[in-house]
Amino acid sequence: MLERRKSARTKMVLPVKVLIGDASHLAHTVDISHSGARIGGIRAQLQTGAIVELQRGPRKARFLIRWIQELSPTEVRIGIESQEPQDKFWGVDLTNESDSTKKTDALMTLLSSASGQ
């Protein structure tokens, strides 16, 4: 399945708001990439092909729902694809590298910036 993806996924749990119409739902990422993410913890009715807006801090972006996985009768996980170029939406460096030190540094930067808010 990796060959179908535009970029590699990075496992990272980040809080996000999913904006659907006038409603706002708290959720979290399961993993992220330059072109999309897997989002968990959603307790809303959604449809494949729908456009949702994600908010991460002050940043907002539109995403297309590519797939939906029902985890329970009240919770779903979705796969989303960006509808706009995303340079720094997630707030972490997603350069494709195998060096785990860079990933740890990115996580530490994220945690230190979150504690200062």
Backbone as JSON Lines, residues from 0, in Angstrom:
{"i":0,"aa":"M","n":[0.82,-1.2,0.0],"ca":[0.0,0.0,0.0],"c":[0.86,1.26,0.0]}
{"i":1,"aa":"L","n":[2.09,1.17,0.48],"ca":[2.95,2.34,0.53],"c":[3.15,2.94,-0.86]}
{"i":2,"aa":"E","n":[3.18,2.12,-1.89],"ca":[3.4,2.64,-3.23],"c":[2.28,3.57,-3.68]}
{"i":3,"aa":"R","n":[1.1,3.51,-3.08],"ca":[0.0,4.41,-3.43],"c":[0.1,5.74,-2.71]}
{"i":4,"aa":"R","n":[0.88,5.81,-1.66],"ca":[0.99,7.05,-0.89],"c":[1.95,8.03,-1.55]}
{"i":5,"aa":"K","n":[1.63,9.31,-1.4],"ca":[2.49,10.34,-1.95],"c":[3.73,10.55,-1.09]}
{"i":6,"aa":"S","n":[3.61,10.3,0.22],"ca":[4.75,10.45,1.12],"c":[4.62,9.47,2.28]}
{"i":7,"aa":"A","n":[5.75,9.19,2.89],"ca":[5.79,8.22,4.0],"c":[5.06,8.77,5.22]}
{"i":8,"aa":"R","n":[4.49,7.85,5.99],"ca":[3.81,8.24,7.22],"c":[4.79,8.26,8.39]}
{"i":9,"aa":"T","n":[4.53,9.15,9.34],"ca":[5.29,9.21,10.58],"c":[4.29,9.04,11.72]}
{"i":10,"aa":"K","n":[4.5,8.03,12.56],"ca":[3.6,7.83,13.7],"c":[3.76,9.01,14.65]}
{"i":11,"aa":"M","n":[2.66,9.69,14.89],"ca":[2.69,10.84,15.79],"c":[1.28,11.17,16.23]}
{"i":12,"aa":"V","n":[1.07,11.25,17.54],"ca":[-0.23,11.59,18.09],"c":[-0.23,13.08,18.44]}
{"i":13,"aa":"L","n":[-1.06,13.82,17.71],"ca":[-1.19,15.26,17.91],"c":[-2.66,15.62,18.06]}
{"i":14,"aa":"P","n":[-3.0,16.51,18.97],"ca":[-4.4,16.92,19.09],"c":[-4.81,17.8,17.91]}
{"i":15,"aa":"V","n":[-6.03,17.58,17.41],"ca":[-6.58,18.39,16.32],"c":[-8.06,18.61,16.57]}
{"i":16,"aa":"K","n":[-8.59,19.66,15.97],"ca":[-10.04,19.87,15.91],"c":[-10.47,19.54,14.5]}
{"i":17,"aa":"V","n":[-11.54,18.78,14.39],"ca":[-12.12,18.47,13.08],"c":[-13.38,19.31,12.98]}
{"i":18,"aa":"L","n":[-13.42,20.2,12.0],"ca":[-14.55,21.1,11.81],"c":[-15.42,20.55,10.7]}
{"i":19,"aa":"I","n":[-16.66,20.22,11.05],"ca":[-17.63,19.67,10.11],"c":[-18.85,20.57,10.16]}
{"i":20,"aa":"G","n":[-19.03,21.36,9.12],"ca":[-20.12,22.33,9.14],"c":[-19.89,23.33,10.26]}
{"i":21,"aa":"D","n":[-20.88,23.47,11.13],"ca":[-20.77,24.38,12.27],"c":[-20.25,23.68,13.52]}
{"i":22,"aa":"A","n":[-20.06,22.36,13.46],"ca":[-19.63,21.59,14.63],"c":[-18.12,21.41,14.67]}
{"i":23,"aa":"S","n":[-17.6,21.38,15.88],"ca":[-16.17,21.17,16.1],"c":[-16.0,19.91,16.96]}
{"i":24,"aa":"H","n":[-15.13,19.0,16.53],"ca":[-14.9,17.74,17.24],"c":[-13.43,17.62,17.6]}
{"i":25,"aa":"L","n":[-13.13,17.29,18.86],"ca":[-11.76,17.05,19.26],"c":[-11.36,15.65,18.82]}
{"i":26,"aa":"A","n":[-10.17,15.52,18.26],"ca":[-9.68,14.23,17.78],"c":[-8.15,14.25,17.91]}
{"i":27,"aa":"H","n":[-7.5,13.23,17.34],"ca":[-6.04,13.15,17.38],"c":[-5.52,12.43,16.13]}
{"i":28,"aa":"T","n":[-4.29,12.74,15.78],"ca":[-3.66,12.03,14.67],"c":[-3.17,10.68,15.18]}
{"i":29,"aa":"V","n":[-3.11,9.72,14.27],"ca":[-2.49,8.42,14.54],"c":[-1.12,8.43,13.88]}
{"i":30,"aa":"D","n":[-1.09,8.89,12.65],"ca":[0.16,9.15,11.95],"c":[-0.09,10.28,10.95]}
{"i":31,"aa":"I","n":[1.01,10.9,10.53],"ca":[0.9,12.06,9.65],"c":[1.9,11.94,8.5]}
{"i":32,"aa":"S","n":[1.63,12.7,7.44],"ca":[2.55,12.81,6.32],"c":[2.39,14.19,5.71]}
{"i":33,"aa":"H","n":[3.2,14.49,4.71],"ca":[3.08,15.78,4.02],"c":[1.72,15.93,3.34]}
{"i":34,"aa":"S","n":[1.14,14.81,2.92],"ca":[-0.08,14.9,2.11],"c":[-1.34,14.46,2.83]}
{"i":35,"aa":"G","n":[-1.25,14.03,4.09],"ca":[-2.45,13.6,4.79],"c":[-2.17,13.04,6.16]}
{"i":36,"aa":"A","n":[-3.14,12.27,6.67],"ca":[-3.01,11.71,8.02],"c":[-4.09,10.67,8.26]}
{"i":37,"aa":"R","n":[-3.88,9.92,9.32],"ca":[-4.95,9.08,9.88],"c":[-5.39,9.79,11.15]}
{"i":38,"aa":"I","n":[-6.69,9.97,11.29],"ca":[-7.26,10.69,12.43],"c":[-8.13,9.74,13.22]}
{"i":39,"aa":"G","n":[-7.94,9.69,14.53],"ca":[-8.73,8.83,15.4],"c":[-9.52,9.63,16.42]}
{"i":40,"aa":"G","n":[-10.42,8.94,17.1],"ca":[-11.2,9.57,18.15],"c":[-12.37,10.4,17.66]}
{"i":41,"aa":"I","n":[-12.82,10.15,16.45],"ca":[-13.92,10.95,15.89],"c":[-15.25,10.29,16.22]}
{"i":42,"aa":"R","n":[-16.14,11.1,16.74],"ca":[-17.48,10.62,17.11],"c":[-18.51,11.44,16.35]}
{"i":43,"aa":"A","n":[-18.47,11.29,15.03],"ca":[-19.4,12.03,14.16],"c":[-19.69,11.18,12.93]}
{"i":44,"aa":"Q","n":[-20.82,11.44,12.31],"ca":[-21.19,10.76,11.07],"c":[-20.44,11.44,9.92]}
{"i":45,"aa":"L","n":[-19.66,10.66,9.19],"ca":[-18.89,11.2,8.07],"c":[-19.08,10.32,6.85]}
{"i":46,"aa":"Q","n":[-18.74,10.87,5.69],"ca":[-18.83,10.11,4.45],"c":[-17.53,10.22,3.68]}
{"i":47,"aa":"T","n":[-17.14,9.12,3.05],"ca":[-15.98,9.14,2.17],"c":[-16.24,10.14,1.05]}
{"i":48,"aa":"G","n":[-15.22,10.93,0.73],"ca":[-15.36,11.94,-0.31],"c":[-15.74,13.32,0.21]}
{"i":49,"aa":"A","n":[-16.13,13.39,1.48],"ca":[-16.49,14.68,2.07],"c":[-15.21,15.48,2.38]}
{"i":50,"aa":"I","n":[-15.37,16.79,2.42],"ca":[-14.27,17.68,2.79],"c":[-14.48,18.11,4.24]}
{"i":51,"aa":"V","n":[-13.41,17.98,5.05],"ca":[-13.45,18.47,6.42],"c":[-12.3,19.46,6.6]}
{"i":52,"aa":"E","n":[-12.44,20.3,7.6],"ca":[-11.38,21.25,7.91],"c":[-10.76,20.82,9.23]}
{"i":53,"aa":"L","n":[-9.43,20.77,9.27],"ca":[-8.72,20.47,10.51],"c":[-8.1,21.74,11.04]}
{"i":54,"aa":"Q","n":[-8.08,21.85,12.36],"ca":[-7.42,22.98,13.0],"c":[-6.37,22.44,13.95]}
{"i":55,"aa":"R","n":[-5.17,22.94,13.82],"ca":[-4.05,22.57,14.68],"c":[-3.45,23.87,15.17]}
{"i":56,"aa":"G","n":[-3.76,24.24,16.43],"ca":[-3.37,25.56,16.93],"c":[-4.09,26.6,16.1]}
{"i":57,"aa":"P","n":[-3.39,27.62,15.62],"ca":[-4.04,28.66,14.81],"c":[-4.19,28.27,13.34]}
{"i":58,"aa":"R","n":[-3.56,27.17,12.92],"ca":[-3.58,26.78,11.51],"c":[-4.82,25.97,11.16]}
{"i":59,"aa":"K","n":[-5.37,26.23,9.99],"ca":[-6.52,25.46,9.48],"c":[-6.2,25.01,8.06]}
{"i":60,"aa":"A","n":[-6.71,23.82,7.71],"ca":[-6.52,23.31,6.36],"c":[-7.67,22.38,6.01]}
{"i":61,"aa":"R","n":[-7.94,22.28,4.7],"ca":[-9.02,21.41,4.21],"c":[-8.45,20.07,3.77]}
{"i":62,"aa":"F","n":[-9.19,19.0,4.1],"ca":[-8.77,17.65,3.77],"c":[-9.96,16.86,3.2]}
{"i":63,"aa":"L","n":[-9.65,15.95,2.29],"ca":[-10.63,15.05,1.7],"c":[-10.61,13.73,2.48]}
{"i":64,"aa":"I","n":[-11.78,13.24,2.88],"ca":[-11.86,11.95,3.56],"c":[-11.73,10.85,2.51]}
{"i":65,"aa":"R","n":[-10.66,10.07,2.58],"ca":[-10.39,8.99,1.62],"c":[-11.01,7.67,2.06]}
{"i":66,"aa":"W","n":[-11.01,7.4,3.37],"ca":[-11.6,6.17,3.89],"c":[-12.04,6.36,5.32]}
{"i":67,"aa":"I","n":[-12.96,5.5,5.75],"ca":[-13.49,5.54,7.1],"c":[-13.45,4.12,7.65]}
{"i":68,"aa":"Q","n":[-12.97,3.98,8.88],"ca":[-12.93,2.69,9.57],"c":[-13.74,2.81,10.86]}
{"i":69,"aa":"E","n":[-14.77,2.0,10.99],"ca":[-15.58,2.03,12.21],"c":[-14.85,1.23,13.29]}
{"i":70,"aa":"L","n":[-14.52,1.9,14.39],"ca":[-13.85,1.25,15.52],"c":[-14.85,0.74,16.54]}
{"i":71,"aa":"S","n":[-15.96,1.43,16.65],"ca":[-17.06,1.03,17.53],"c":[-18.31,1.71,16.97]}
{"i":72,"aa":"P","n":[-19.49,1.4,17.51],"ca":[-20.69,2.07,17.01],"c":[-20.67,3.59,17.14]}
{"i":73,"aa":"T","n":[-19.8,4.11,18.01],"ca":[-19.78,5.56,18.22],"c":[-18.46,6.22,17.85]}
{"i":74,"aa":"E","n":[-17.49,5.46,17.33],"ca":[-16.18,6.05,17.02],"c":[-15.64,5.53,15.7]}
{"i":75,"aa":"V","n":[-15.07,6.47,14.91],"ca":[-14.46,6.09,13.63],"c":[-13.04,6.65,13.55]}
{"i":76,"aa":"R","n":[-12.27,6.04,12.67],"ca":[-10.95,6.53,12.29],"c":[-11.04,6.85,10.81]}
{"i":77,"aa":"I","n":[-10.42,7.95,10.39],"ca":[-10.49,8.34,8.99],"c":[-9.1,8.53,8.4]}
{"i":78,"aa":"G","n":[-9.0,8.29,7.11],"ca":[-7.81,8.63,6.35],"c":[-8.12,9.86,5.54]}
{"i":79,"aa":"I","n":[-7.28,10.88,5.67],"ca":[-7.54,12.15,4.99],"c":[-6.37,12.53,4.08]}
{"i":80,"aa":"E","n":[-6.7,13.26,3.03],"ca":[-5.7,13.74,2.09],"c":[-5.84,15.25,1.96]}
{"i":81,"aa":"S","n":[-4.73,15.94,2.01],"ca":[-4.72,17.4,1.95],"c":[-5.26,17.9,0.62]}
{"i":82,"aa":"Q","n":[-6.02,18.96,0.66],"ca":[-6.56,19.59,-0.53],"c":[-5.79,20.87,-0.88]}
{"i":83,"aa":"E","n":[-4.8,21.2,-0.06],"ca":[-3.99,22.4,-0.25],"c":[-2.55,22.04,0.08]}
{"i":84,"aa":"P","n":[-1.57,22.73,-0.48],"ca":[-0.18,22.47,-0.11],"c":[0.03,22.69,1.39]}
{"i":85,"aa":"Q","n":[0.68,21.75,2.06],"ca":[0.89,21.85,3.5],"c":[2.38,21.86,3.81]}
{"i":86,"aa":"D","n":[2.93,23.01,4.14],"ca":[4.35,23.08,4.49],"c":[4.57,22.84,5.97]}
{"i":87,"aa":"K","n":[3.83,23.54,6.8],"ca":[4.1,23.47,8.23],"c":[2.82,23.29,9.06]}
{"i":88,"aa":"F","n":[1.82,22.66,8.47],"ca":[0.54,22.51,9.16],"c":[0.68,21.75,10.47]}
{"i":89,"aa":"W","n":[1.43,20.64,10.47],"ca":[1.52,19.81,11.67],"c":[2.43,20.4,12.73]}
{"i":90,"aa":"G","n":[3.31,21.3,12.36],"ca":[4.21,21.92,13.33],"c":[5.44,21.08,13.64]}
{"i":91,"aa":"V","n":[5.72,20.08,12.82],"ca":[6.9,19.24,13.01],"c":[7.59,19.04,11.66]}
{"i":92,"aa":"D","n":[8.87,18.74,11.68],"ca":[9.65,18.5,10.47],"c":[9.4,17.07,10.0]}
{"i":93,"aa":"L","n":[8.89,16.92,8.78],"ca":[8.59,15.6,8.24],"c":[9.53,15.19,7.13]}
{"i":94,"aa":"T","n":[10.74,15.73,7.13],"ca":[11.68,15.32,6.09],"c":[11.9,13.83,6.18]}
{"i":95,"aa":"N","n":[11.98,13.19,5.03],"ca":[12.09,11.73,4.96],"c":[13.5,11.3,5.32]}
{"i":96,"aa":"E","n":[13.66,10.78,6.52],"ca":[14.96,10.33,6.98],"c":[14.79,9.19,7.95]}
{"i":97,"aa":"S","n":[15.81,8.38,8.09],"ca":[15.74,7.24,8.99],"c":[16.37,7.53,10.33]}
{"i":98,"aa":"D","n":[16.93,8.69,10.52],"ca":[17.61,9.04,11.75],"c":[16.6,9.32,12.85]}
{"i":99,"aa":"S","n":[16.53,8.43,13.85],"ca":[15.56,8.58,14.93],"c":[15.86,9.79,15.81]}
{"i":100,"aa":"T","n":[17.09,10.27,15.8],"ca":[17.44,11.45,16.59],"c":[16.65,12.66,16.12]}
{"i":101,"aa":"K","n":[16.5,12.82,14.8],"ca":[15.74,13.96,14.27],"c":[14.28,13.88,14.69]}
{"i":102,"aa":"K","n":[13.7,12.67,14.71],"ca":[12.32,12.51,15.13],"c":[12.17,12.84,16.61]}
{"i":103,"aa":"T","n":[13.14,12.43,17.42],"ca":[13.11,12.76,18.85],"c":[13.22,14.26,19.04]}
{"i":104,"aa":"D","n":[14.11,14.9,18.29],"ca":[14.25,16.36,18.37],"c":[12.95,17.05,17.99]}
{"i":105,"aa":"A","n":[12.28,16.57,16.94],"ca":[11.01,17.15,16.51],"c":[9.96,17.02,17.61]}
{"i":106,"aa":"L","n":[9.92,15.86,18.25],"ca":[8.96,15.63,19.33],"c":[9.26,16.54,20.51]}
{"i":107,"aa":"M","n":[10.52,16.67,20.87],"ca":[10.89,17.54,21.99],"c":[10.55,18.99,21.69]}
{"i":108,"aa":"T","n":[10.77,19.43,20.46],"ca":[10.41,20.79,20.07],"c":[8.9,20.99,20.18]}
{"i":109,"aa":"L","n":[8.15,20.01,19.72],"ca":[6.7,20.07,19.78],"c":[6.22,20.15,21.23]}
{"i":110,"aa":"L","n":[6.79,19.32,22.1],"ca":[6.38,19.29,23.5],"c":[6.75,20.59,24.21]}
{"i":111,"aa":"S","n":[7.93,21.12,23.92],"ca":[8.33,22.36,24.58],"c":[7.49,23.54,24.1]}
{"i":112,"aa":"S","n":[7.11,23.56,22.82],"ca":[6.27,24.65,22.34],"c":[4.86,24.54,22.89]}
{"i":113,"aa":"A","n":[4.38,23.31,23.09],"ca":[3.02,23.11,23.65],"c":[2.96,23.55,25.11]}
{"i":114,"aa":"S","n":[4.05,23.33,25.85],"ca":[4.03,23.69,27.27],"c":[4.11,25.2,27.46]}
{"i":115,"aa":"G","n":[4.59,25.92,26.46],"ca":[4.7,27.37,26.55],"c":[3.44,28.1,26.14]}
{"i":116,"aa":"Q","n":[2.39,27.37,25.7],"ca":[1.16,28.03,25.22],"c":[0.25,28.39,26.36]}
